[in-house]
Each structure stands twice: as C-alpha cells, then as structure tokens.
C-alpha cells in the first residue's frame, strides 16, 4: 500500500488503496483491528508496526485479496 500507516492511524471504516488500486477496509473495535478485502475475507492484525526497510508491516492472520489483478497484454 502506498503511504505509511502506523496502528494509531488505522481508524474504523478507513478505506485503504493498495499499490495496485485494490481496496481494503479497516475496522477497529477496542484494541482489535480487522482488515476486510473485496471478497469480504477478514483478517485480524496480530502484530502491528513492524519496521521494515520498505515501510511499516502489519502481520495478519489470513490471506487478503484486495482486488482482481490484471496483467497487461493478456
């Protein structure tokens, strides 16, 4: 995803746009943060704010599909 989202920036019903223009929806209840993809699969953030060389990583407990990927020329 483009941008830098720390756990404190993840608000309820925040829509995130991925680098490939996919959409993910953030839900937050108390300290629990879930992210839902376009297929309505929900993943719970189980480790937040992991600093990596290319940004911030949030570990989730399931695979998310943020949108249909297309390949140019096919």
Buried (B, 14 or more C-beta within 10 A) or exposed (E): BEEEBEBEEBEEEBEBBBEEEBEBBBBBEEEEBBBBBBEEEBBEBEEBEEEEEEEBEBEBEEEBEBBEEEEEEE
